[in-house]
């Protein structure tokens, strides 16, 4: 009985950690260094110089300003490239946010933007539109990565990469061992969880490596 309680607690903690992780990535209002107000200032004063391209989809300096707000990163170019690539993978797999998810994220950003009490003009409206677009791409990227993990968890995952498939077979073997043991082995469950995240990341990295990426 005690083991079952431990397993239940571990499962709950894992799901809570995912939910909180997505929440803080997607809904963190500010950071020590970047606030929406300062990002707007940087955005308006930056140029549209193309600094990278992912499958001929350009990334500009203005986009780097926006990604600093949505992802709170000190490596905006690398993050922008990764995010743009993952969004393209999601599109290739016909994955997208649901209408309710999209509306929720638009409402969130619009609410944050309105707190700035900016004049209603073309420049500010363009900034708001760009911010929403960036935020939706970031949210799609995060949720697509979790979508891959869910495929692995449900054992409906497939890949054409031998090394990844070997890890996936190992995952299924450990999962069966855990399941046959009554799902009471917390060490096996931790291995399952860790391996699932590793496979998902390897799979995404493998597919990104096949994408044409250029830095200028």
Secondary structure, DSSP 8 states (H G I E B T S, - for coil): -HHHHHHHHHHHHHHHHHHHHHHHHHH----SS--HHHHHHHHHHS---EEEEETTEEEEHHHHHHHHHHH--S-HHHHHHHHHHHHHHHHHTT----HHHHHHHHHHHHHHHHTT----SHHHHHHHHHHHHHHHHHHHHHHHHHHHHHHHHTT----S-HHHHHHHHHHHHHHHHHHHTTS--HHHHHHHHHHHHHHHHHHHHHHHTTS-EEE-
